[in-house]
């Protein structure tokens, strides 16, 4: 599940990066870097889309990492409980065989 959430986060980060490259950077190359502030002011929708794509993308990617950490801890906890229960179940059998 963590991999899916991380993938969606990377997808949104990629969309935001693509918007920045093709909207602002390409306009800066065509019209000049000194007019970049005017371009951002004249196209607030494109600027907002770039920012809005980066924020949830970063949040989703972080949540994906967090979900994977929690999954590892849970797996380790269940493995320890299973090993403990196996050890408890195996101990009486060995005692019975030793008494015979």
Secondary structure, DSSP 4 states (H G I P E B T S, - for coil): -HHHHHHHHHHHHHHHHHHIIIIIIHHHHHH-GGGHHHHHHH-HHHHHHHHHHHHHHHHHHHHHHHHHHHHHHHHHHHHHHHHHHHHHHHHHHHHHHHH-
